[in-house]
Amino acid sequence: MKNAARTTDSWKNMEFCSFQMAEQLYGVNIIDIKEITSVTRFTLIHHAPSHIKGYLNIRGLVHLVLDFRQMIGLEPAEITEDSRVILLMPQVGPSFGILVDRIGNVVTVNEDQISERRGSRPQAESSDTERRTHSFSMGVYMLKEELLVLINARQLLRKTSNDTTR
Amino acid sequence: MSEQLSIMDDFVAEAKEHLDSIEERFLELEKTAGHPDPELVNQVFRSIHSIKGAAGFLGLEKVKELSHVMETLLQMVRSGEVKPLPTVIAPLLEGADFLKSMVADIVSSNSVDVSAICTKLSTLINKNTQAEAELGQVVTIHEKGQKEEIPFRLDEFTLSLVPPHCSYFYILSYDLSSEVRVNNVSPVALILELMKTGEVLDVIAEVQVDDLGAYLDQKPPLTCSLLYATMLGPELIHVGVGLEPEKVRQIADPRVKEKAPAKPDAAPVPVPETVPEPAPAKREGELKAAKSNETIRLPVEILDRLMTLAGELVLVRNQQLLNTDMNNPVCRGITQRLDLVTSELQDTIMRTRMQPIGNLFAKLPRICHDLSKKLGKKIELELSGKEVELDKNILEALSDPLTHIIRNCCDHGVEMPEVRRKAGKPECGRVLVKAAHESGQINLSISDGGKGIDPAMPRKKAIEKGFKTEAEVNAMNDKDALGMILLPGFSTAEKVSDVSGRGVGMDVVKTSIEKLGGTLDLTSKAGEGSTVKLQAPLTLAIIPSLIVEVGGERFAIPQVNLEELVSLFNNDVIVKIEQAMDQEVYRLRQELLPMVRVKEVLAQPDPFDSKTRAKIAKKYRKEALLNKGKMCSLSFAVVKSGFKRFGLIVDNVIGMEEIVVKPMHPEVRNLSIYSGVTVMGDGMVSLIFDIEGLAKHSGIREIFGAGVEETHTAPPLKQETQAVLLFQYGPRETFALPLPLIRRIEKISMSRVEKAGNKEYIEVDGISTRILRLEEVLKTSTAEPADQMYLLLPMHIKKPFGILISHLSDVVTVSAELNTESHMQDGLLGSLLVREHMTLFLDIFRLIEKAEPQWFAHKKSSPVKPEEKKRLLLVEDTNFFLQLVKGYLEEDGYEVHTAVNGREGLAQLEVETFDLVISDIEMPEMNGYEFLKALRAGGHRDLPCLALTSLSSEADRKMALDAGFDEYRLKINREDLLETVTELLSPSFTERKGDRP
């Protein structure tokens, strides 16, 4: 909780790494990102919930990779040349990363221009995605031409834990 | 050397513990300076007090000196004379720091200069008390009734600490070396023991602390005198301190003495610090040097990370090795050095985690000593293999189990001295703890040489507790019976004692060892003692594992769980994997091994139920039949976990590998079938199977104690299964009949039953059929009247006959080995526990015979005289049929000898003569055809031979006759069998045969 508060406070002018999932742009605060890798050979974990893509070894450290597509309620897709894994910092959660469709630019975000997620109504998304995204998004940011959904990386694992305790 | 270290370690550990807690408490005291918590003050005081006591005993002069001053000050805090203000606490903390650093380098502690801090503390004492001069005054002491002074140092302060009820003062002389060697009591343990019943006021030991160990190892006595104040009177003191009377001298109570006009100025100037020859600068330097030698504590995470990186470095090195131009001397040199350094680095990092098991052993003598006192036994503890190194985690995890085992040994194993004497053993019991490395594992064996465990006891207990039935227990061998002690909820202590019977049984010990990937084994011989053998891996970080492939992915099976690998080829794949109820099984030697298909487990996240298993079995059955005749193979690993043993069917076996174990990610830790992950040589992550988890997931039950499947007859017979119909007649019993003996089952309406005399008949297929109610011939409950019932029509019975049944339960596959001892009645083949119900197997022929004796008129009516009996040799590998057929033949008046295969049959024929040979066809070692050929070739050309088999085709029949059999009969047709035997033995047959060319 403390951490989340601090993140919010230090948001004045933050940089977000954007990535694209099915026409929609998402962003993760770059201070939460350890590394972005193109290695996409995963070790399947049978019996794990479907949004857990598998294990990935990055220089001797084993990471758990979540499929961001399935986390926001989209159909799983083939891994392409553009697929990337965003590995997150240890303080975000025990070594893990998210698999995304395509990496975009780094976007500078002014805190004052972030609109609360609850109030906004993005049209590009289905209601299912909307509902799923809600638990780990912090708000939306208006870019020139599109919306950027800001992801709170710290909520990603929390969300999956809730899901797995069926 | 080792002994010295263990004693010192003992003190150091103890002191460290105290000092660690003190710091916190000082700070707490400071906060509440106004009204300090008396209990808190007491705790601190006691800590310092016990450090002082032990230090004096060990000749640690400086530690004693400093702690004495601190104690004095704390006593004043305790009495309320001094408030624990920051000005008081600060020097106390400083003192504690000093003590800490001295304890950390205990051997050179005597050369540390403590005068500065002592002065600081003394000033505080002086400032706060007017009585200081008095307190520092030396009190002289005398042996009771004598005037001669005794050279102990005792001041008023120390004396003031003696509680009033401790009114007896003694000088005790201990021989430290014998205490350690014979009684296994370390000096520290001794002093703690003494402090329980009194106060140790001063010690005179003529030893230097740094060679204390050397002295202790020597045989000559090492005496040490103690000034001891206690509540124990002269008649109790010897027992209390464990010394012979001549080693204890009573002295007058100095406090009483003082009232009398003593010689107050006899020693007017107390010189407490007589020893120090201060050379401060040098001492300080030494202290610093000692400090730099200290060990450092690191989180294991950092070591793990180092390990990981070293592993990565190995990968890099491997790539480098491949890409180096070996013709270039410069490059080659560098690469070779890289190779070397990497290996060494990996090795060293591994070693950081290793510690000698001696650390764990150090606390055992104390436990043993305390227990032997408590229990009134004499127990010596012998430790060997202290230098064996193992991973810190394992070491820690072994601590509790080992303690528990030692307690058990002392409590239940070693007998009371008088019992031992009577048994002709030395009074002093010896508990032997041995540690040794063996094939990458640590082997610990703990033996007590005590009374051992009579296997009858766990048997009795198991029945009492309802774990097992009498039949099951009797069928167990002694080893398995002993093994039951390791079952949950099984404590063998007759009385629950506070020593070992605290609700934690050996099962907890076993479980915790198994969690480490180890094993625990108990052997015992009544009267000679028990031995616990414990095996654990040296490290959890790197384990040897079998790498297998399933569905194109690699998995690791820890070697500790692995027993063997089996490969089947072609037809065996279809034939050898059988089905028992819903479970696929493989007959591995004597045992039915449940089979688990890893592919199916992975595909099915929910634990298997009976339906799932049946579905899987069916699927592969089908697949196997489709592939019949094609080239195929199947590999499985035989694995064990606890009492479970089963086969894991995999696609491919890759090989053994040492893998570095990493924990599962917290998100997926709830998945029971994995125990961790590892990174393979090519950088891919592989999952490590948790065998216990796999067993649970696939519903494998414990096979332990499946006593009913064991057989008493030696040599062991092949484990046969048979399909049986389970049914009920009366409400109380369950009956079974092998399916091959059942012709069909007819649903009947009881209203159609006709009575003739006391017999009942019903028309089936136009024939009036005799209905047998089981209570007519067996002691059994009666069926409740109902209109709808069933009539079981048996096979191979020529007369119309049926058994009345009230309820059909199921068809199951069970062991063909029946228990023929308990629940036996005439008319039963035996009994078997099926699905936890005692099930009675009917001997259908005998039942009919009992019901309608006149049908069997051909049976010899007059008993045959023993010398006239015809001698038959029955060769049959299945115990069930062996007993069945033997029974029929003996009833008919034959003398029956048996053999379990052709080879044995031939051996019997060598030494005995027979009138007839009856042999099975399918048998291990030597089958019926081979047997008969050998028999005919070996001079028994004319001996009548009957083939008895379940193979019923015409081709089989022809093969049997070609092999030399005279007749060919199916196994289960009793009447037919007996008729054939009679015929083969008749003179007419022998003549006819003799006439043949």
Interface residues (C-beta under 8 A of the other chain):
Chain A: R41 T43 L44 I45 H46 H47 A48 I52 G54 Y55 L56 N57 R59 G60 L61 V62 L64 P94 S95 F96 L157 T160 S161 T164
Chain B: T308 L309 G311 E312 E553 V601 L602 A603 P605 K662 H665 P666 E667 V668 N670 L671 I673 Y674 V677 V679 G683 M684 V685 S686 L687
